[in-house]
Amino acid sequence: MNRYETVFILTPVLSDEQMKEAVAKFKDVLTQNGATIVNEEEWGLRKLAYPIQKKSTGFYCLLEFEGEPTLVKKLDIAFRRDERVIRFLTFRLDKYAAEYAEKRRNLRANKASEKPAEAPAEATAEKEA
């Protein structure tokens, strides 16, 4: 099994619920074809580098998964059939990229766990000043 990472951009006219439904659809395509999802990140609404289909923003999503090489073609077909997807890119991670992705996930998790603890300390420091 290879490890893959796919980033796709959804049209900005979707509601939050519709965006999550689209991401769930692609996760289902992966899991139904025997893939295991390693990581999922929703980067949110971001500005595009250049207009695509007369749109200047889009919802960015990243899925990291392990699966067979034939799975990528099925995922590409699902992306192409869905009109909510503006762009997508799927690539295989080599061992160095997989290590980097794991370090990035761990760093992100550490930052998320530290922020709630720091927030009350900063609030009390501001009140004392």
C-alpha positions in Angstrom: 0.0 0.0 0.0 1.2 3.5 -0.9 0.5 6.7 1.0 -1.1 9.4 -0.9 -2.1 13.0 -0.3 -4.9 14.8 -2.2 -5.8 18.5 -2.1 -9.0 19.7 -3.6 -10.7 23.0 -3.9 -14.5 23.3 -3.7 -16.5 26.2 -5.1 -17.0 29.1 -2.6 -20.8 29.3 -3.1 -21.3 26.2 -0.9 -22.6 26.5 2.6 -20.6 25.0 5.5 -22.9 22.0 5.6 -22.6 21.4 1.8 -18.9 21.7 2.0 -18.7 19.1 4.8 -21.1 16.8 2.8 -18.7 17.0 -0.2 -15.7 16.1 1.9 -17.6 13.2 3.5 -18.5 12.0 0.0 -14.8 11.8 -1.1 -13.9 10.1 2.2 -16.6 7.5 1.5 -15.1 6.9 -1.9 -11.8 6.2 -0.3 -13.0 4.0 2.5 -15.3 2.0 0.2 -12.4 1.1 -2.0 -10.2 -0.1 0.9 -8.2 3.0 1.8 -7.4 4.1 5.3 -7.6 7.8 6.0 -4.5 8.9 7.9 -5.2 12.7 8.1 -7.9 15.1 7.2 -7.5 18.9 7.2 -10.0 21.6 6.2 -8.0 24.7 5.4 -11.1 26.8 4.9 -12.0 29.6 2.4 -8.8 30.9 0.8 -8.0 33.2 -2.1 -6.9 31.5 -5.3 -3.7 32.5 -7.1 -5.7 33.1 -10.2 -9.4 33.0 -11.1 -10.8 29.6 -11.9 -14.3 29.4 -13.5 -14.7 33.1 -12.6 -14.2 32.5 -8.9 -11.4 34.0 -6.9 -11.8 32.0 -3.7 -12.4 28.4 -2.8 -12.6 25.9 0.1 -9.4 24.0 0.4 -9.4 20.4 1.8 -6.5 18.0 2.3 -6.9 14.2 2.7 -3.9 11.9 3.4 -4.6 8.2 3.0 -3.1 4.8 2.4 -4.4 2.7 -0.5 -3.7 0.8 -3.7 -2.6 2.6 -6.8 -5.9 1.8 -8.6 -7.8 3.8 -6.0 -6.3 7.1 -7.3 -8.0 6.7 -10.6 -11.4 6.0 -8.9 -10.9 9.1 -6.8 -10.0 11.2 -9.8 -13.2 10.1 -11.6 -15.2 11.1 -8.5 -13.6 14.5 -8.4 -14.2 15.1 -12.2 -17.9 14.0 -11.9 -18.6 16.4 -9.0 -19.4 19.9 -10.2 -18.5 21.4 -6.7 -14.8 20.6 -7.2 -12.9 23.4 -8.9 -9.4 21.8 -8.9 -7.7 18.7 -7.3 -4.3 17.2 -7.1 -3.4 13.7 -5.8 0.2 12.5 -5.4 2.1 9.6 -3.9 4.2 10.5 -0.8 7.7 9.0 -0.7 9.2 8.1 2.6 10.7 11.6 3.2 7.4 13.3 2.4 5.5 10.9 4.7 7.9 11.7 7.5 7.5 15.4 6.9 3.7 15.1 6.9 3.8 13.2 10.2 6.1 15.9 11.8 3.7 18.6 10.5 0.7 16.8 12.0 2.4 16.4 15.3 3.5 20.0 15.4 0.0 21.1 14.6 -1.5 18.9 17.3 1.0 20.3 19.9 0.1 23.8 19.0 -3.6 23.0 19.3 -3.1 21.5 22.7 -1.0 24.4 24.0 -3.3 27.2 22.9 -6.2 26.6 25.4 -3.8 26.3 28.3 -2.0 29.6 27.3 -5.2 31.6 26.8 -6.3 31.7 30.5 -2.7 32.5 31.6 -2.6 35.4 29.1 -6.0 36.7 30.2 -5.0 36.7 33.9 -1.7 38.5 33.0 -3.7 41.2 31.1 -6.1 41.6 34.0 -3.2 42.1 36.5 -1.6 44.7 34.3 
